[in-house]
Structure formats: C-alpha cells, structure tokens
Amino acid sequence: MQVRNNGDSFDLSSGAVVIAAITSCTNTSNPSLMLGAGLLAKKAVERGLQVKPWVKTSLAPGSKVVTDYLAAAGLTPFLEKLKFHLVGYGCTTCIGNSGPLPDAIGAAIKDNNLVAVAVLSGNRNFEGRIHPLVRANYLASPPLVVAYALAGRMDLDLTTEALGNDNRENPFSLATFGPRRKKSNRRCVPRFPPACTRSSTAKFMKATPTGKGCKFRKAISTSGS
C-alpha cells in the first residue's frame, strides 16, 4: 500500500514495524543493554542509516539514571538522530500510552486490514494493549528495538539479513555491527559508578516536601562483587 506522510512516500504492508519503543521495564534497568542500544545507534548513524519513515520511536526509561549514563557515555545524540527522543520516565508504550499513529499510516492499516507491528522493551504484548491499530506486538531488548526500527519490518532474519544499506550502499547487519557484551560492559563500568544512582535519587527526593522528610538506611555496596 503506497502511503505519503510528512513528505515521505513509501510502501506499507503487513509486517511493517510502526512502533519501536525503548520503554520502562526490566530491560531498561540493565545498563549493558541500554548502552548496547546506544552503541548500535552510534554505528548506524556514523554509516548514514536512518529509522524507516513509518516507524514511531520513543525512549522512556524507568529512571533518570539511565539518561545520565547515556549522556556520560556520549550516546544520547546518536539515539536522538534515530528519533529515540526522551518522552518521559516510567510506563508508556506497554500500557497503551504510545500516542496516535500519523493519520495516513493509521488509515492505510485500517483500509487494507494490515497486520502492523510494535516492538518494545516492555513486558506486555497482547493484541490491542499497545495500540488499537497494532495487532502484532513483540518484546525485545533495547538493542533489538533499535535494530527493528532501522529495518522497519518484522519479517526478516536478523542473524543473516541486513537492516539496510549504509551511505556507501554496503549492507549493515546486526551480525557485523551489533554491540558486543564486552564492549557494552567496558562502557558501563566507568560510566555507571554507585554515585550516579545516589546523586540522581537524591535530586529526585529533594524535589518534593514528602521526599525531603524521608530517611533511608545505608545501602549495602555491591560494587566489588
């Protein structure tokens, strides 16, 4: 189905990913996975890739600590280049707060009975929960949310097929450019000291009269484990 939206013209068919959300859940509490998403975004942007124009993207981690260490690692600009802009903290897409799809895309889905797809790093994926027009919803890690936003479709094998072509028309695949655990961890260790969490939590608690009155026991440090 040919669709025009915001100056872009593209074909939309069943299997198209129309929502890609890095949203608050266990996945976004894992620094290695979140930094992995940022590293994949960095590699994609450096090679000229963009999210497909029919994909609605968002970033909604569960804690400000996440945005603090993404910024400290220098990865926020690359996520934003792929339109993974911060929309808030806490539950969003997985409780149906993804917001409306563009009118042209919504009309194409309804008029042609398309099976549209959402990919999110949440924990709920039953039909109608994410969006009334999105019938297929898949749970994925943050790096895979970025990967599917680049590919724009669900019906591909990420282990063998390219997510797209770079600015030299070379295939960009997850197998070649996907983040590696060791590299994510190397980024994570120096950028995510315990003080990062303490500082962010302290700012939050001081922001309200109730928070100012709270007293907490000293937490047990696990930095050496």
N, CA and C of each residue as an Amber inpcrd file, in Angstrom:
protein
   675
   0.8390000  -1.1860000   0.0000000   0.0000000   0.0000000   0.0000000
   0.8810000   1.2450000   0.0000000   0.7210000   2.1260000  -1.0160000
   1.5040000   3.3510000  -1.1040000   0.9610000   4.3950000  -0.1290000
   1.8620000   4.9750000   0.6790000   1.4780000   5.9480000   1.6980000
   2.3740000   7.1790000   1.5850000   1.7710000   8.3470000   1.7820000
   2.5350000   9.5930000   1.8560000   2.3320000  10.2000000   3.2450000
   3.4600000  10.5430000   3.8880000   3.3730000  11.1140000   5.2330000
   4.5710000  12.0220000   5.4810000   4.3210000  13.2510000   5.8650000
   5.3810000  14.2240000   6.1670000   6.4050000  14.3560000   5.0470000
   5.9280000  14.3210000   3.8170000   6.8250000  14.4800000   2.6740000
   7.4880000  13.2050000   2.2060000   7.2990000  12.1120000   2.9300000
   7.8750000  10.8220000   2.5340000   6.8220000   9.9780000   1.8260000
   7.2590000   9.1910000   0.8700000   6.3840000   8.2520000   0.1770000
   6.9780000   6.8600000   0.3100000   6.1690000   5.9020000   0.7250000
   6.6850000   4.5620000   0.9640000   5.5620000   3.5370000   0.8600000
   5.9640000   2.2830000   0.7080000   5.0140000   1.1750000   0.6880000
   4.8500000   0.6470000   2.1020000   3.6210000   0.4100000   2.4910000
   3.3210000  -0.1420000   3.8100000   2.5620000  -1.4430000   3.6160000
   3.0520000  -2.5020000   4.2760000   2.4230000  -3.8140000   4.1370000
   2.3900000  -4.5060000   5.4870000   1.6980000  -5.6280000   5.5510000
   1.6690000  -6.4050000   6.7990000   3.0900000  -6.7880000   7.1860000
   3.3800000  -6.7060000   8.4730000   4.7340000  -6.9770000   8.9540000
   5.5470000  -5.7210000   9.1630000   5.0070000  -4.5690000   8.7500000
   5.7220000  -3.3070000   8.9480000   5.7410000  -2.9400000  10.4330000
   6.8970000  -2.5380000  10.9300000   7.0340000  -2.0790000  12.3120000
   6.6430000  -0.6010000  12.3510000   5.5500000  -0.2840000  13.0090000
   5.0850000   1.1090000  13.0710000   5.3580000   1.7490000  14.4310000
   5.6980000   0.9370000  15.4340000   6.0670000   1.4560000  16.7560000
   7.3190000   0.7180000  17.2310000   8.3310000   1.4800000  17.6210000
   9.5440000   0.9020000  18.2120000   9.8510000   1.7050000  19.4680000
   9.6860000   1.0860000  20.6130000   9.7660000   1.8330000  21.8730000
  10.7370000   1.1780000  22.8480000  11.7270000   1.9610000  23.2680000
  12.5570000   1.5570000  24.4070000  11.8350000   2.1110000  25.6170000
  11.1080000   1.2500000  26.3020000  10.1830000   1.7060000  27.3260000
  10.4920000   1.0760000  28.6850000  10.0160000   1.7090000  29.7130000
  10.3630000   1.3460000  31.0780000   9.9980000  -0.0940000  31.4170000
  10.9840000  -0.8640000  31.7860000  10.7980000  -2.2320000  32.2620000
  12.1560000  -2.7630000  32.6920000  12.2240000  -4.0470000  32.9630000
  13.4900000  -4.6470000  33.4080000  14.6070000  -4.3920000  32.4140000
  14.2940000  -4.4680000  31.1170000  15.3110000  -4.2700000  30.0880000
  15.9900000  -2.9070000  30.1920000  15.2170000  -1.8650000  30.5190000
  15.7980000  -0.5310000  30.5830000  16.4800000  -0.2620000  31.9150000
  16.4790000  -1.2400000  32.8100000  17.2230000  -1.1320000  34.0610000
  18.5860000  -1.8070000  33.9500000  18.8820000  -2.3500000  32.7840000
  20.1400000  -3.0520000  32.5500000  21.0840000  -2.1230000  31.7860000
  22.1030000  -1.5800000  32.4350000  22.9960000  -0.6340000  31.7520000
  23.6670000  -1.2330000  30.5200000  24.0120000  -2.5140000  30.5730000
  24.6700000  -3.1450000  29.4300000  23.7690000  -3.1210000  28.1970000
  22.4830000  -3.4260000  28.3860000  21.5530000  -3.4250000  27.2540000
  21.2740000  -2.0070000  26.7570000  21.1250000  -1.0680000  27.6560000
  20.8520000   0.3000000  27.2350000  22.0510000   0.9100000  26.5130000
  23.2380000   0.6480000  27.0130000  24.4310000   1.1320000  26.3240000
  24.6080000   0.4020000  24.9970000  24.1940000  -0.8670000  24.9530000
  24.2320000  -1.6040000  23.6900000  23.3460000  -0.9590000  22.6430000
  22.1740000  -0.4920000  23.0570000  21.2770000   0.2080000  22.1340000
  21.9320000   1.4920000  21.6260000  22.5810000   2.2020000  22.5460000
  23.2680000   3.4270000  22.1510000  24.4300000   3.1700000  21.2130000
  25.1690000   2.0930000  21.4520000  26.3040000   1.7560000  20.5810000
  25.8330000   1.3720000  19.1800000  24.7410000   0.6230000  19.1040000
  24.1950000   0.2600000  17.7960000  23.7300000   1.5220000  17.0630000
  23.0620000   2.4210000  17.7920000  22.6260000   3.6780000  17.1830000
  23.8220000   4.4720000  16.6660000  24.8950000   4.5080000  17.4330000
  26.1100000   5.2300000  17.0380000  26.6590000   4.6800000  15.7250000
  26.7770000   3.3730000  15.6310000  27.3170000   2.7610000  14.4110000
  26.4090000   3.0200000  13.2180000  25.1030000   2.9600000  13.4490000
  24.1530000   3.1850000  12.3580000  24.2280000   4.6300000  11.8570000
  24.2480000   5.5810000  12.7840000  24.2980000   6.9910000  12.4040000
  25.6030000   7.3030000  11.6720000  26.7030000   6.7720000  12.1720000
  28.0020000   7.0230000  11.5420000  28.0660000   6.4920000  10.1190000
  27.2230000   5.5260000   9.8100000  27.2020000   4.9530000   8.4600000
  26.0040000   5.4170000   7.6480000  25.3320000   6.4380000   8.1460000
  24.2990000   7.0930000   7.3590000  22.9360000   6.4420000   7.3600000
  22.6840000   5.5030000   8.2700000  21.3640000   4.8800000   8.3150000
  20.3730000   5.7410000   9.0740000  19.1010000   5.5550000   8.7420000
  18.0250000   6.2350000   9.4430000  16.9080000   5.2460000   9.7410000
  16.1280000   5.5730000  10.7600000  14.9210000   4.7890000  11.0390000
  13.9540000   4.9650000   9.8710000  13.2360000   3.9030000   9.5370000
  12.2910000   3.9840000   8.4250000  11.1990000   5.0200000   8.7450000
  10.7110000   5.7350000   7.7520000   9.8060000   6.8610000   7.9980000
   8.4390000   6.4830000   8.5590000   8.0660000   5.2220000   8.5090000
   6.7660000   4.8170000   9.0610000   6.8620000   4.3270000  10.5050000
   8.0660000   4.3660000  11.0870000   8.2660000   3.8620000  12.4470000
   8.1940000   5.0030000  13.4510000   7.3170000   4.8670000  14.4360000
   7.2240000   5.8340000  15.5270000   8.1090000   5.3490000  16.6700000
   9.0840000   6.1520000  17.0560000  10.0740000   5.7430000  18.0520000
   9.9140000   6.5580000  19.3330000  10.4140000   6.0000000  20.4260000
  10.3980000   6.7270000  21.6990000  11.3740000   6.0880000  22.6720000
  11.8050000   6.8910000  23.6400000  12.6870000   6.4300000  24.7180000
  12.0670000   6.8410000  26.0380000  11.7210000   5.8680000  26.8680000
  11.1010000   6.1550000  28.1650000  11.6520000   5.2140000  29.2260000
  12.8680000   5.4580000  29.6920000  13.4430000   4.5910000  30.7220000
  12.7220000   4.7790000  32.0550000  12.9870000   3.8620000  32.9680000
  12.3170000   3.9210000  34.2590000  12.9890000   4.8130000  35.2670000
  14.1580000   5.3320000  34.9310000  14.9130000   6.1280000  35.8980000
  15.7550000   7.1670000  35.1810000  15.9360000   8.3010000  35.8320000
  16.8000000   9.3470000  35.2680000  18.2550000   8.9110000  35.2280000
  18.5880000   7.9100000  36.0230000  19.9550000   7.3870000  35.9960000
  20.3250000   6.9310000  34.5790000  19.3490000   6.3600000  33.8710000
  19.6140000   5.8590000  32.5200000  20.0480000   6.9910000  31.6040000
  19.2960000   8.0880000  31.6020000  19.6730000   9.1890000  30.7250000
  20.9870000   9.8240000  31.1650000  21.2720000   9.7720000  32.4630000
  22.5500000  10.3090000  32.9500000  23.7230000   9.5260000  32.3890000
  23.6460000   8.1720000  32.4360000  24.8170000   7.4290000  31.9580000
  24.8700000   7.3500000  30.4360000  23.7310000   7.4420000  29.7540000
  23.7700000   7.5300000  28.2920000  24.4610000   8.8240000  27.8560000
  24.1320000   9.9130000  28.5560000  24.7710000  11.1990000  28.2520000
  26.2610000  11.1510000  28.5800000  26.6110000  10.5510000  29.7220000
  28.0120000  10.4660000  30.1240000  28.8280000   9.6430000  29.1420000
  28.1900000   8.6460000  28.5300000  28.8820000   7.7960000  27.5510000
  28.8930000   8.4140000  26.1560000  28.2430000   9.5570000  25.9960000
  28.2340000  10.2320000  24.7010000  27.3350000   9.5820000  23.6720000
  26.3280000   8.8440000  24.1190000  25.4880000   8.0900000  23.1960000
  24.1200000   8.7210000  22.9440000  23.7250000   9.6670000  23.7730000
  22.4040000  10.2950000  23.6100000  22.2020000  10.9160000  22.2280000
  23.1760000  11.6560000  21.6830000  22.9590000  12.2700000  20.3650000
  22.6790000  11.2560000  19.2560000  23.2670000  10.0820000  19.3640000
  23.0620000   9.0730000  18.3190000  21.6610000   8.4590000  18.4120000
  21.1930000   8.2390000  19.6180000  19.8160000   7.7690000  19.7820000
  18.8330000   8.8160000  19.2690000  19.1090000  10.0730000  19.5530000
  18.2140000  11.1360000  19.0940000  18.2530000  11.2980000  17.5760000
  19.4000000  11.0520000  16.9670000  19.4830000  11.1030000  15.4980000
  18.5650000  10.0630000  14.8690000  18.3470000   8.9640000  15.5940000
  17.4280000   7.9280000  15.1220000  16.0190000   8.1460000  15.6800000
  15.7820000   9.3410000  16.2300000  14.4650000   9.7550000  16.7320000
  14.0290000   9.0270000  17.9980000  14.9740000   8.4190000  18.7070000
  14.6700000   7.8690000  20.0250000  14.8670000   8.9840000  21.0480000
  13.9160000   9.9150000  21.0430000  13.9680000  11.0440000  21.9660000
  13.3100000  10.6670000  23.2890000  13.7930000  11.2600000  24.3500000
  13.1930000  11.0420000  25.6690000  11.7770000  11.6060000  25.6910000
  10.8160000  10.7660000  26.0650000   9.4230000  11.2220000  26.1640000
   8.9330000  11.2330000  27.6100000   9.7530000  10.7190000  28.5240000
   9.3590000  10.6850000  29.9250000  10.0200000   9.5180000  30.6340000
   9.6690000   9.3260000  31.8900000  10.1980000   8.2290000  32.6890000
   9.0310000   7.3990000  33.2150000   9.1500000   6.0950000  33.0760000
   8.0960000   5.2250000  33.5690000   7.3520000   4.5400000  32.4420000
   6.2500000   3.9160000  32.7800000   5.4770000   3.1250000  31.8170000
   4.8540000   4.0240000  30.7520000   5.0480000   3.6630000  29.5040000
   4.4600000   4.4160000  28.3980000   3.8080000   3.4500000  27.4110000
   4.5970000   2.9790000  26.4660000   4.0460000   2.1740000  25.3750000
   3.4070000   0.8820000  25.8570000   3.9920000   0.2250000  26.8400000
   3.4670000  -1.0850000  27.2370000   2.1330000  -0.9940000  27.9880000
   1.6990000   0.2200000  28.3470000   0.3610000   0.3520000  28.9170000
  -0.5610000   1.1250000  27.9650000  -0.1580000   1.1890000  26.6970000
  -1.0120000   1.8070000  25.6950000  -0.8170000   3.2920000  25.5100000
   0.2360000   3.8570000  26.1020000   0.4600000   5.3020000  26.0020000
   1.4490000   5.6600000  24.8940000   1.3370000   4.9630000  23.7690000
   2.2280000   5.2490000  22.6490000   1.7820000   6.4840000  21.8770000
   0.5410000   6.9000000  22.0890000   0.0130000   8.0360000  21.3440000
  -0.4740000   7.6070000  19.9700000  -1.1010000   8.5130000  19.2280000
  -1.6670000   8.1490000  17.9240000  -0.5990000   7.9490000  16.8540000
  -0.9110000   7.0950000  15.8960000  -0.0840000   6.9830000  14.7000000
  -0.4490000   8.1240000  13.7520000   0.4450000   8.5020000  12.8550000
   0.0780000   9.5070000  11.8470000  -1.1820000   9.0840000  11.0960000
  -2.0060000  10.0580000  10.7450000  -3.2910000   9.7580000  10.1150000
  -3.1470000   8.8840000   8.8680000  -2.1660000   9.2030000   8.0240000
  -2.0000000   8.4640000   6.7700000  -1.6540000   7.0050000   7.0290000
  -0.8230000   6.7620000   8.0330000  -0.4220000   5.3900000   8.3510000
  -1.5890000   4.6460000   8.9920000  -2.2790000   5.3000000   9.9110000
  -3.4420000   4.6730000  10.5260000  -4.5080000   4.3180000   9.5080000
  -4.7660000   5.2130000   8.5530000  -5.7720000   4.9540000   7.5200000
  -5.3650000   3.7850000   6.6400000  -4.0750000   3.6950000   6.3050000
  -3.6000000   2.5870000   5.4620000  -3.7780000   1.2540000   6.1720000
  -3.5200000   1.2280000   7.4650000  -3.6820000  -0.0070000   8.2400000
  -5.1440000  -0.4220000   8.2730000  -6.0260000   0.5220000   8.5580000
  -7.4520000   0.2040000   8.6720000  -8.0570000  -0.1680000   7.3210000
  -7.7760000   0.6220000   6.2890000  -8.4100000   0.4150000   4.9900000
  -7.9510000  -0.8660000   4.3040000  -6.7630000  -1.3280000   4.6370000
  -6.2210000  -2.5040000   3.9700000  -6.0690000  -3.7040000   4.9040000
  -6.6030000  -3.5660000   6.1230000  -6.5720000  -4.6590000   7.0980000
  -5.1470000  -5.2010000   7.2890000  -4.1960000  -4.2890000   7.4260000
  -2.8000000  -4.6920000   7.5670000  -2.5140000  -5.1600000   8.9940000
  -1.6170000  -6.1050000   9.1000000  -1.1360000  -6.5450000  10.4180000
   0.1180000  -5.7310000  10.7290000  -0.0810000  -4.6290000  11.4280000
   1.0360000  -3.7650000  11.7960000   1.7080000  -4.3030000  13.0540000
   2.9570000  -3.8870000  13.2580000   3.7890000  -4.4710000  14.3020000
   4.3400000  -3.3940000  15.2350000   4.4010000  -3.7280000  16.5190000
   5.1140000  -2.9160000  17.5040000   6.2220000  -3.7650000  18.1170000
   7.3790000  -3.1510000  18.3360000   8.4880000  -3.8040000  19.0290000
   8.8330000  -2.9350000  20.2250000   8.8370000  -3.5180000  21.4070000
   9.0690000  -2.7200000  22.6070000   9.8460000  -3.5180000  23.6480000
  10.5700000  -2.7950000  24.4790000  11.3400000  -3.4520000  25.5330000
  10.5410000  -3.4740000  26.8280000   9.2510000  -3.7190000  26.7110000
   8.3810000  -3.7790000  27.8760000   8.0830000  -5.2110000  28.2650000
   6.9440000  -5.4190000  28.9180000   6.6070000  -6.7830000  29.3470000
   5.1540000  -7.1510000  29.0340000   4.4930000  -6.3660000  28.1730000
   3.1210000  -6.6930000  27.7830000   3.0100000  -6.5940000  26.2620000
   2.4520000  -7.6120000  25.6570000   2.4140000  -7.5880000  24.1970000
   1.1440000  -8.1810000  23.6070000   0.0510000  -8.2730000  24.3860000
  -1.1420000  -8.8610000  23.7920000  -1.8570000  -7.8440000  22.9100000
  -2.6270000  -8.3700000  21.9680000  -3.2480000  -7.5420000  20.9400000
  -4.1480000  -6.4650000  21.5410000  -4.0080000  -5.2460000  21.0130000
  -4.8150000  -4.1330000  21.4710000  -4.2410000  -3.3960000  22.6680000
  -3.2950000  -4.0000000  23.3560000  -2.7170000  -3.3610000  24.5410000
  -1.8250000  -2.1800000  24.1480000  -1.0050000  -2.3750000  23.1300000
  -0.0300000  -1.3650000  22.7490000  -0.6880000  -0.2250000  21.9740000
  -1.5110000  -0.5990000  20.9990000  -2.2150000   0.3800000  20.1760000
  -3.3730000  -0.3350000  19.4940000  -4.5430000   0.2820000  19.3960000
  -5.6940000  -0.4050000  18.8030000  -5.5120000  -0.8050000  17.3480000
  -4.5840000  -0.1640000  16.6350000  -4.3600000  -0.4970000  15.2220000
  -3.1960000  -1.4710000  15.0210000  -2.5300000  -1.8330000  16.1090000
  -1.3420000  -2.6940000  16.0030000  -1.6810000  -4.0720000  16.5590000
  -1.7350000  -5.0430000  15.6790000  -2.1910000  -6.3780000  16.0710000
  -1.0730000  -7.3070000  16.5190000   0.1520000  -7.0780000  16.0720000
   1.2810000  -7.9620000  16.4200000   2.2890000  -7.1630000  17.2360000
   2.5450000  -7.6150000  18.4460000   3.4390000  -6.8850000  19.3450000
   4.5140000  -7.8240000  19.8830000   5.7520000  -7.4000000  19.7730000
   6.8730000  -8.2580000  20.1490000   7.7310000  -7.5880000  21.2230000
   8.1310000  -8.3750000  22.2080000   9.0150000  -7.9000000  23.2620000
  10.4630000  -8.1590000  22.8450000  11.3180000  -7.1690000  23.0740000
  12.7120000  -7.2870000  22.6350000  13.6020000  -6.4600000  23.5420000
  14.8880000  -6.7470000  23.5110000  15.8480000  -5.9500000  24.2590000
  16.0100000  -4.5880000  23.5860000  16.5010000  -3.5760000  24.2970000
  16.6910000  -2.2490000  23.6900000  17.5110000  -2.2540000  22.3940000
  18.6310000  -3.0060000  22.3000000  19.3390000  -3.0170000  21.0070000
  18.4910000  -3.5720000  19.8670000  17.6560000  -4.5580000  20.1570000
  16.8110000  -5.1180000  19.1000000  15.6920000  -4.1530000  18.7190000
  15.2280000  -3.3480000  19.6560000  14.2430000  -2.3180000  19.3080000
  14.8490000  -1.3590000  18.2830000  16.0920000  -0.9570000  18.5100000
  16.7870000  -0.0890000  17.5540000  16.9490000  -0.8060000  16.2170000
  17.3190000  -2.0740000  16.2690000  17.5330000  -2.8360000  15.0370000
  16.2660000  -2.9210000  14.1950000  15.1470000  -3.2310000  14.8240000
  13.8910000  -3.3450000  14.0720000  13.3960000  -1.9860000  13.5880000
  13.7150000  -0.9130000  14.3100000  13.3540000   0.4230000  13.8340000
  14.1280000   0.7610000  12.5670000  15.3810000   0.3330000  12.4940000
  16.1910000   0.5490000  11.2920000  15.6790000  -0.2930000  10.1310000
  15.3100000  -1.5380000  10.4240000  14.8270000  -2.4460000   9.3730000
  13.4270000  -2.0550000   8.9150000  12.5810000  -1.6520000   9.8680000
  11.2310000  -1.2300000   9.5390000  10.2460000  -2.3550000   9.2930000
  10.6650000  -3.5670000   9.4910000   9.7690000  -4.7060000   9.2670000
  10.1710000  -5.8640000  10.1860000   9.2210000  -6.7260000  10.4300000
   9.4550000  -7.8450000  11.3220000   9.8840000  -9.1010000  10.5720000
   9.4860000  -9.2210000   9.3120000   9.7050000 -10.4770000   8.5820000
  11.0990000 -10.5540000   7.9670000  12.1180000 -10.5230000   8.8250000
  13.4810000 -10.7340000   8.3650000  14.2530000 -11.4860000   9.4390000
  15.3150000 -12.1200000   9.0180000  16.1780000 -12.8770000   9.9210000
  17.3430000 -11.9790000  10.3210000  17.3290000 -11.4990000  11.5440000
  18.3650000 -10.5710000  11.9840000  19.7530000 -11.1920000  12.0310000
  19.8140000 -12.5220000  12.0570000  21.1330000 -13.1670000  12.1250000
  21.8190000 -13.2320000  10.7580000  21.0590000 -13.0590000   9.6830000
  21.6490000 -13.1820000   8.3430000  21.3370000 -12.0020000   7.4240000
  20.2100000 -11.3210000   7.6270000  19.8000000 -10.2600000   6.7070000
  20.2200000  -8.8850000   7.2130000  20.4170000  -7.9830000   6.2640000
  20.8330000  -6.6240000   6.5900000  19.6600000  -5.7960000   7.0900000
  19.9610000  -4.8420000   7.9670000  18.9470000  -3.9050000   8.4500000
  18.7190000  -2.7880000   7.4380000  19.6610000  -2.6460000   6.5200000
  19.6090000  -1.6070000   5.4940000  20.9820000  -1.4540000   4.8850000
  21.1320000  -0.4780000   4.0130000  22.4260000  -0.1950000   3.3980000
  22.9860000   1.1090000   3.9330000  24.3100000   1.1630000   4.0940000
  24.9330000   2.3720000   4.6120000  25.1180000   3.3960000   3.4950000
  25.8270000   4.4910000   3.8020000  25.9860000   5.5590000   2.8250000
  26.9060000   5.1890000   1.6700000  27.4990000   4.0130000   1.7160000
  28.2810000   3.5060000   0.5850000  27.5930000   2.3270000  -0.0850000
  26.3230000   2.1570000   0.2610000  25.4940000   1.0640000  -0.2760000
  25.9910000  -0.3190000   0.1440000  26.7160000  -0.3720000   1.2440000
  27.1230000  -1.6570000   1.8030000  26.0860000  -2.1090000   2.8330000
  25.8210000  -3.4160000   2.9090000  24.8240000  -3.8950000   3.8720000
  25.2680000  -3.6640000   5.3140000  24.3280000  -3.2340000   6.1240000
  24.5650000  -3.0070000   7.5540000  23.7820000  -4.0720000   8.2970000
  24.4840000  -5.0170000   8.8740000  23.8100000  -6.1370000   9.5360000
  24.1040000  -6.1450000  11.0240000  23.1850000  -6.7170000  11.7660000
  23.3610000  -6.8340000  13.2060000  24.5090000  -7.7800000  13.5200000
  24.6860000  -8.7900000  12.6860000  25.7670000  -9.7540000  12.9120000
  27.1320000  -9.0780000  12.8500000  27.2680000  -8.0690000  11.9890000
  28.5570000  -7.3890000  11.8200000  28.7110000  -6.1970000  12.7510000
  27.6600000  -5.4130000  12.8920000  27.7630000  -4.1470000  13.6180000
  27.0460000  -4.1360000  14.9650000  26.3940000  -5.2380000  15.3230000
  25.6900000  -5.2860000  16.5920000  26.6360000  -5.1470000  17.7710000
  26.1620000  -4.5660000  18.8750000  27.0170000  -4.3650000  20.0490000
  27.4280000  -5.6970000  20.6740000  28.6410000  -5.7480000  21.1640000
  29.1450000  -6.9410000  21.8450000  29.1170000  -6.7030000  23.3470000
  28.8430000  -7.7790000  24.0950000  28.6890000  -7.6310000  25.5430000
  29.9330000  -7.0180000  26.1930000  31.1300000  -7.4470000  25.7730000
  32.3380000  -6.9300000  26.4060000  32.4770000  -5.4290000  26.1890000
  32.1360000  -4.9690000  24.9670000  32.2590000  -3.5400000  24.6890000
  31.2330000  -2.7500000  25.4820000  30.0020000  -3.2760000  25.5730000
  28.9750000  -2.5960000  26.3630000  29.3980000  -2.5180000  27.8180000
  29.9650000  -3.5990000  28.3290000  30.3890000  -3.6170000  29.7330000
  31.5490000  -2.6580000  29.9770000  32.4640000  -2.5550000  28.9960000
  33.5640000  -1.6030000  29.1490000  33.0370000  -0.1810000  29.2240000
  32.0120000   0.1170000  28.4580000  31.3910000   1.4330000  28.5230000
  30.6590000   1.6140000  29.8470000  30.1060000   0.5130000  30.3310000
  29.2430000   0.5820000  31.5020000  30.0270000   0.8340000  32.7800000
  31.1130000   0.1130000  32.9820000  31.8220000   0.1610000  34.2620000
  32.2860000   1.5590000  34.6310000  32.9920000   2.2960000  33.7370000
  33.4360000   3.6300000  34.1500000  32.3200000   4.6690000  34.1640000
  31.2100000   4.4170000  33.4560000  30.1590000   5.4180000  33.3370000
  29.0330000   5.2390000  34.3540000  29.0690000   4.1630000  35.1050000
  27.9340000   3.8590000  35.9690000  28.4050000   3.5540000  37.3890000
  29.0870000   4.5220000  38.0350000  29.5060000   4.3210000  39.4210000
  28.3110000   4.4110000  40.3480000  28.3990000   3.8480000  41.5740000
  27.2840000   3.9500000  42.5320000  26.8610000   5.3860000  42.7870000
  27.8020000   6.3170000  42.7070000  27.4770000   7.7180000  42.9650000
  26.4620000   8.2490000  41.9700000  26.4280000   7.6800000  40.7750000
  25.4730000   8.1180000  39.7590000  24.0470000   7.8930000  40.2400000
  23.7910000   6.7040000  40.8020000  22.4610000   6.3990000  41.3150000
  22.1350000   7.2440000  42.5350000  23.0940000   7.3840000  43.4390000
  22.8570000   8.1630000  44.6530000  22.5370000   9.6090000  44.3240000
  23.2750000  10.1920000  43.3780000  23.0730000  11.5820000  43.0110000
  21.7010000  11.7970000  42.3840000  21.3320000  10.9150000  41.4540000
  20.0450000  11.0470000  40.7780000  18.8860000  10.8790000  41.7570000
  18.9990000   9.8930000  42.6580000  17.9430000   9.6490000  43.6300000
  17.8190000  10.8130000  44.6040000  18.9490000  11.3590000  45.0020000
  18.9380000  12.4750000  45.9480000  18.2310000  13.6900000  45.3440000
  18.4910000  13.9670000  44.0630000  17.8420000  15.1040000  43.4040000
  16.3310000  14.9030000  43.3560000  15.9240000  13.6730000  43.0810000
  14.5040000  13.3710000  42.9900000  13.8300000  13.5360000  44.3460000
  14.4650000  13.0150000  45.3920000  13.8520000  13.0470000  46.7110000
  13.7760000  14.4740000  47.2630000  14.7190000  15.3110000  46.8900000
  14.7140000  16.6840000  47.3760000  13.7060000  17.5620000  46.6410000
  13.1310000  17.0210000  45.5770000  12.2300000  17.8250000  44.7450000
  10.8360000  17.9670000  45.3400000  10.5100000  17.1370000  46.3310000
   9.1720000  17.1970000  46.9250000   9.2760000  17.2880000  48.4500000
   8.2950000  17.9280000  49.0680000   8.3030000  18.0140000  50.5450000
   8.2950000  16.6240000  51.1920000   7.5410000  15.6860000  50.6120000
   7.4920000  14.3270000  51.1700000   8.8500000  13.6660000  51.0890000
   9.5070000  13.8370000  49.9430000  10.8190000  13.2200000  49.7670000
  11.8480000  13.7660000  50.7260000  11.7730000  15.0630000  51.0010000
  12.7490000  15.6760000  51.9090000  12.6510000  15.0940000  53.3110000
  11.4680000  14.6120000  53.6760000  11.2790000  14.0850000  55.0210000
  11.6180000  12.6170000  55.1630000  11.9590000  11.9570000  54.0660000
  12.2510000  10.5180000  54.1120000  13.6600000  10.2640000  54.6260000
  13.7840000   9.2110000  55.3970000  15.0970000   8.7850000  55.8630000
  15.3400000   7.3600000  55.3940000  16.5670000   7.0950000  54.9280000
  16.8860000   5.7830000  54.3840000  18.0890000   5.2010000  55.1000000
  18.0280000   3.9010000  55.2520000  19.2120000   3.2220000  55.7840000
  20.2950000   3.1650000  54.7280000  21.5160000   3.0840000  55.1560000
  22.6250000   2.9980000  54.2200000  22.5420000   1.6990000  53.4490000
  22.6300000   1.8090000  52.1270000  22.5370000   0.6090000  51.2770000
  23.8280000  -0.1950000  51.3240000  23.7070000  -1.4860000  51.1340000
  24.8850000  -2.3460000  51.0820000  25.5360000  -2.2020000  49.7160000
  26.8290000  -1.9220000  49.6800000  27.5250000  -1.7640000  48.4070000
  27.8170000  -3.1130000  47.7890000  27.5580000  -3.2160000  46.4810000
  27.8670000  -4.4520000  45.7490000  28.8750000  -4.1830000  44.6510000
  29.5580000  -3.0190000  44.7260000  30.4680000  -2.6410000  43.6350000
  31.6500000  -3.5810000  43.5010000  31.9760000  -4.2890000  44.5800000
  33.1260000  -5.1780000  44.4830000  32.7760000  -6.6060000  44.1650000
  31.4730000  -6.8990000  44.0090000  31.0490000  -8.2830000  43.7650000
  31.0560000  -8.6070000  42.3010000
